[in-house]
């Protein structure tokens, strides 16, 4: 291992971060205005020989990471946008938690749909499926009208997939995985002894990926019951995500992140542990979330977009693929990373009526 790599592993101390921030602040004051460059979009391609991920985000050098930490402290609750805000990109954000299920619109307006602690968007954001210990409920995000409810015990992690007119909802009930049609009919058991990881729908198909308690990742047609592929994960599965082109399944485990071609056994591993959430952008970018960092992956390895001292929670791309959203529960903030900027909105929990709301997705406007 060369000296450069060793130095990269040494975290900058607080004094170094403060000096770096002082330099950046002075340079900012003396700068000449310049037009911001549009970000290059990220794309992903998977071949049998391996995976090539092209990433637009520039890797941060060790001094750059120190500056990011300092900037993060400077945009704490004091420096973040106050309660009144606008989303940095068009669309609607769904969140849920102890304060119930809410929709945040582009103009910053909030609508509470109900007291459910978990929720997910339907395809195209036409409806919301909400869950609690007593069952499932589907509701219109604009009017709040309830369409149907289904009584089941200990319902968790609902996910809605399919086309605009033919959909299915997958959800965990206890230790089992069940599926119901988008109109509330045909509820049935799909698998027993599944892992506590949210299942993932392959875009616009009735094909679902889920993890079993035995650390297998299963790709299955929920209508026919046919198993299309089965992969053995190297660790306990934490998160699953499909690429928008339906060709790549990303699996985050306690050991690493594995990338599978949809129906073949070939895999590629990203030797990076601690990933708790995954998200592919509309154009194929793969974002990774750890407790303290937001990253992307390229053929050159893992690159850091943001590193914080607090705990990050939740991950979602904006519909246009230009912004990544997460949250800092301890700072009571939503955080947006994109266009070479880091934006934050404070006093989130106060407006949503409960601490630590879960980020459930960002979809286009109605």
C-alpha positions in Angstrom: 0.0 0.0 0.0 1.5 3.4 -1.0 1.8 6.5 1.1 -1.1 8.2 -0.7 -3.6 5.5 0.2 -2.4 5.4 3.8 -2.9 9.2 4.1 -6.3 9.0 2.5 -7.4 6.7 5.4 -6.3 9.2 8.1 -9.3 11.3 9.0 -8.7 15.1 9.2 -8.7 16.4 12.8 -11.1 19.2 13.8 -8.3 21.9 13.8 -7.4 21.0 10.2 -11.1 21.2 9.2 -11.4 24.6 10.8 -8.3 25.9 9.0 -9.7 24.5 5.7 -13.0 26.1 6.3 -11.3 29.5 7.0 -9.4 29.3 3.7 -12.6 28.4 1.8 -14.6 31.2 3.4 -11.9 33.8 2.5 -11.7 32.5 -1.0 -15.5 32.6 -1.3 -15.5 36.3 -0.3 -12.9 37.2 -2.8 -14.3 35.1 -5.7 -15.7 36.4 -8.9 -19.1 35.2 -9.8 -19.2 32.4 -12.3 -22.0 30.4 -13.9 -22.5 27.0 -12.4 -21.8 24.1 -14.7 -24.5 21.6 -15.3 -23.6 18.2 -13.9 -22.7 15.3 -16.1 -25.3 12.5 -15.8 -24.3 9.2 -14.5 -25.0 5.9 -16.3 -24.7 2.2 -15.6 -24.1 -0.7 -17.9 -23.9 -4.4 -17.0 -22.2 -7.0 -19.2 -21.5 -10.7 -18.5 -17.9 -9.9 -18.2 -18.5 -7.4 -15.4 -20.0 -4.0 -14.5 -19.0 -0.6 -15.8 -20.5 2.4 -13.9 -19.7 5.9 -15.1 -19.9 8.5 -12.4 -20.1 12.2 -12.9 -19.3 13.2 -9.3 -15.7 14.1 -8.7 -13.9 12.2 -6.0 -13.1 14.3 -3.0 -9.5 14.3 -1.9 -8.6 14.0 1.8 -8.3 17.8 2.1 -11.6 18.1 0.2 -13.3 15.8 2.8 -12.1 18.0 5.6 -13.8 21.0 3.8 -17.0 19.0 3.4 -17.1 18.3 7.1 -16.5 22.0 7.9 -19.2 23.0 5.5 -21.6 20.5 7.0 -21.1 22.1 10.4 -21.6 25.6 9.0 -25.0 24.6 7.5 -26.4 23.1 10.7 -29.8 24.2 12.0 -28.6 27.8 12.2 -27.5 28.0 8.5 -30.1 25.8 6.9 -33.2 27.0 5.2 -35.9 27.6 7.8 -39.3 26.0 7.8 -40.5 27.7 4.6 -38.7 26.1 1.7 -39.0 24.8 -1.9 -37.7 21.4 -3.1 -34.6 22.0 -5.3 -36.2 20.0 -8.2 -39.8 19.4 -9.4 -41.8 16.6 -7.8 -43.3 15.4 -4.5 -41.6 13.7 -1.6 -43.3 11.1 0.6 -42.3 10.6 4.2 -43.7 8.6 7.1 -43.0 7.9 10.7 -44.2 8.6 14.2 -45.9 11.7 13.0 -47.8 9.9 10.3 -47.6 9.9 6.5 -47.0 13.2 4.7 -46.5 14.5 1.1 -44.2 17.5 0.6 -44.8 19.3 -2.7 -42.3 21.3 -4.7 -43.4 24.6 -3.3 -42.8 23.4 0.3 -46.4 22.8 1.2 -47.2 19.7 3.3 -50.2 17.4 3.4 -50.8 14.9 6.1 -52.5 11.8 4.7 -53.0 9.9 8.0 -51.4 8.4 11.0 -49.6 5.5 9.3 -46.0 5.0 10.2 -44.9 3.5 6.9 -45.8 4.2 3.3 -44.7 4.0 -0.4 -45.6 5.5 -3.7 -47.5 3.6 -6.4 -46.0 3.6 -9.9 -46.0 7.1 -11.4 -47.1 8.5 -8.0 -50.8 8.2 -8.6 -51.5 6.6 -5.1 -49.9 5.9 -1.8 -49.9 2.6 0.0 -49.6 3.0 3.8 -49.1 0.4 6.5 -49.3 -0.1 10.2 -49.5 -3.0 12.6 -53.1 -3.6 11.6 -52.9 -3.7 7.8 -52.6 -1.9 4.5 -54.5 1.2 3.2 -54.3 2.9 -0.2 -55.0 6.6 -0.5 -54.9 9.4 -3.1 -52.1 11.8 -2.2 -54.0 14.9 -3.4 -57.4 14.4 -1.9 -56.6 12.0 0.9 -59.5 9.7 -0.3 -59.0 6.1 0.9 -59.6 3.5 -1.8 -59.3 0.3 0.0 -57.9 -1.3 3.2 -56.8 -4.8 4.0 -56.5 -6.1 7.6 -53.3 -8.0 8.2 -51.1 -8.4 11.3 -47.7 -6.6 11.7 -47.5 -5.1 8.2 -44.2 -3.6 7.2 -42.2 -2.3 4.2 -45.0 -2.1 1.6 -43.8 -1.6 -2.0 -46.0 -1.0 -5.0 -45.0 -1.9 -8.6 -46.3 -2.5 -12.1 -47.6 -0.4 -14.9 -49.9 2.6 -14.6 -52.9 0.4 -15.0 -51.9 -3.0 -13.8 -50.1 -3.1 -10.4 -49.2 -5.2 -7.4 -48.4 -4.4 -3.8 -45.8 -6.5 -1.9 -45.5 -6.3 1.8 -44.1 -8.1 4.8 -46.6 -9.5 7.4 -44.7 -10.9 10.3 -41.9 -13.1 8.8 -43.8 -13.7 5.5 -44.0 -11.9 2.2 -47.5 -11.4 0.7 -48.7 -9.8 -2.6 -52.0 -8.1 -3.4 -53.4 -6.5 -6.6 -53.4 -2.8 -6.8 -57.2 -2.8 -6.4 -57.0 -4.7 -3.1 -58.0 -8.1 -4.5 -56.3 -11.4 -4.7 -54.1 -11.1 -1.5 -51.9 -14.2 -1.2 -48.8 -15.6 0.4 -45.7 -15.5 -1.8 -42.9 -16.7 0.6 -42.2 -17.6 4.2 -39.2 -16.8 6.3 -38.1 -13.7 4.5 -35.5 -11.2 5.7 -36.4 -7.8 7.1 -35.4 -5.9 3.9 -37.8 -4.1 1.6 -38.6 -6.1 -1.6 -37.9 -4.4 -4.9 -40.0 -4.4 -8.0 -38.5 -4.7 -11.5 -39.7 -1.6 -13.3 -43.2 -2.1 -15.0 -43.1 -5.8 -14.5 -44.7 -8.2 -12.0 -41.2 -9.4 -11.1 -40.1 -9.0 -7.5 -36.7 -9.4 -5.8 -36.6 -10.3 -2.1 -34.3 -11.7 0.4 -34.9 -14.8 2.5 -33.8 -15.4 6.1 -31.3 -17.9 4.7 -29.5 -15.1 2.9 -30.8 -16.0 -0.6 -31.9 -13.3 -3.0 -34.8 -14.5 -5.1 -36.1 -12.9 -8.3 -39.7 -14.1 -8.9 -42.7 -13.6 -11.2 -45.5 -13.0 -8.6 -48.3 -13.9 -11.0 -47.0 -17.3 -12.0 -44.9 -18.0 -9.0 -41.9 -18.9 -11.2 -38.5 -18.3 -9.7 -36.4 -16.5 -12.5 -33.1 -16.3 -10.6 -31.7 -17.1 -7.1 -28.5 -15.6 -5.8 -26.6 -16.4 -2.6 -25.7 -13.3 -0.8 -22.4 -13.2 1.1 -23.9 -11.5 4.1 -27.2 -10.5 5.7 -29.2 -8.5 3.1 -30.0 -4.9 4.1 -31.3 -3.3 0.8 -32.3 -4.2 -2.8 -32.6 -1.9 -5.8 -33.2 -2.4 -9.6 -31.7 -0.2 -12.2 -34.2 1.7 -14.4 -33.4 -0.4 -17.4 -34.2 -3.6 -15.4 -30.8 -5.2 -16.2 -29.0 -4.8 -12.8 -30.0 -5.8 -9.3 -28.0 -4.2 -6.6 -27.9 -5.9 -3.2 -26.4 -4.3 -0.1 -25.3 -6.8 2.6 -23.5 -6.5 5.9 -20.3 -7.4 4.0 -20.4 -5.5 0.7 -22.6 -4.5 -2.2 -23.2 -7.0 -5.0 -24.4 -6.3 -8.5 -26.2 -9.1 -10.4 -27.4 -9.3 -14.0 -31.1 -9.8 -13.8 -31.4 -13.5 -14.7 -27.8 -14.8 -14.7 -25.5 -15.9 -11.9 -22.7 -13.5 -12.7 -22.0 -10.9 -10.1 -19.6 -8.1 -9.2 -18.9 -7.0 -5.7 -18.1 -3.6 -4.4 -15.9 -4.2 -1.4 -17.5 -1.6 0.8 -19.2 -2.4 4.0 -21.7 -0.5 6.1 -24.1 0.4 3.2 -27.7 0.7 4.5 -29.6 2.0 1.5 -29.3 1.9 -2.3 -30.9 4.0 -5.1 -30.5 4.0 -8.9 -31.3 7.3 -10.6 -33.5 7.4 -13.7 -30.4 7.4 -15.9 -28.6 4.6 -14.1 -26.6 6.3 -11.3 -26.0 4.1 -8.2 -26.0 6.0 -4.9 -24.9 4.3 -1.6 -25.8 5.5 1.9 -23.8 4.6 5.0 -24.3 5.9 8.5 -22.1 9.0 7.9 -21.6 9.3 4.1 -23.4 9.6 0.8 -21.4 7.9 -2.0 -21.5 6.9 -5.7 -19.7 4.0 -7.4 -17.7 4.1 -10.6 -15.2 1.9 -12.4 -12.5 3.7 -10.3 -14.2 2.7 -7.0 -16.3 4.3 -4.3 -16.4 8.1 -4.4 -17.7 10.4 -1.6 -20.3 13.1 -2.3 -20.9 14.0 1.4 -19.5 13.0 4.7 -21.1 14.1 8.0 -20.6 13.6 11.7 -24.2 12.9 12.4 -26.3 9.9 11.2 -27.8 10.0 7.7 -31.1 8.3 7.1 -33.0 7.7 3.9 -32.0 8.0 0.2 -33.9 9.2 -2.9 -33.1 10.7 -6.3 -35.1 13.6 -7.6 -37.2 12.6 -10.7 -34.8 14.5 -13.0 -31.8 12.6 -11.5 -29.9 15.8 -10.5 -30.3 15.8 -6.8 -29.9 13.2 -4.0 -32.0 13.6 -0.9 -31.3 12.2 2.6 -31.9 13.4 6.2 -30.0 14.2 9.3 -32.4 13.3 12.1 -30.2 14.7 14.9 -30.0 18.0 13.2 -33.7 17.8 12.3 -32.9 18.5 8.6 -33.5 17.3 5.1 -30.3 17.3 3.1 -30.1 17.7 -0.7 -26.8 17.1 -2.6 -26.4 18.1 -6.3 -25.2 20.6 -8.8 -22.1 21.1 -6.8 -24.1 22.2 -3.8 -25.3 20.9 -0.4 -28.7 22.4 0.7 -30.4 21.7 4.0 -33.9 22.4 5.3 -34.4 22.5 9.1 -37.2 22.0 11.6 -38.5 19.0 9.6 -39.7 16.9 12.5 -41.6 19.8 14.1 -43.6 20.3 10.9 -44.3 16.6 10.5 -45.4 16.0 14.1 -42.8 13.4 15.0 -39.1 12.6 15.2 -37.0 10.9 12.6 -39.4 10.6 9.7 -38.5 8.0 7.0 -37.9 9.1 3.4 -40.2 7.0 1.2 -39.4 8.4 -2.3 -39.5 11.4 -4.6 -41.8 11.2 -7.6 -42.8 13.7 -10.4 -45.5 16.3 -9.7 -49.1 15.5 -10.1 
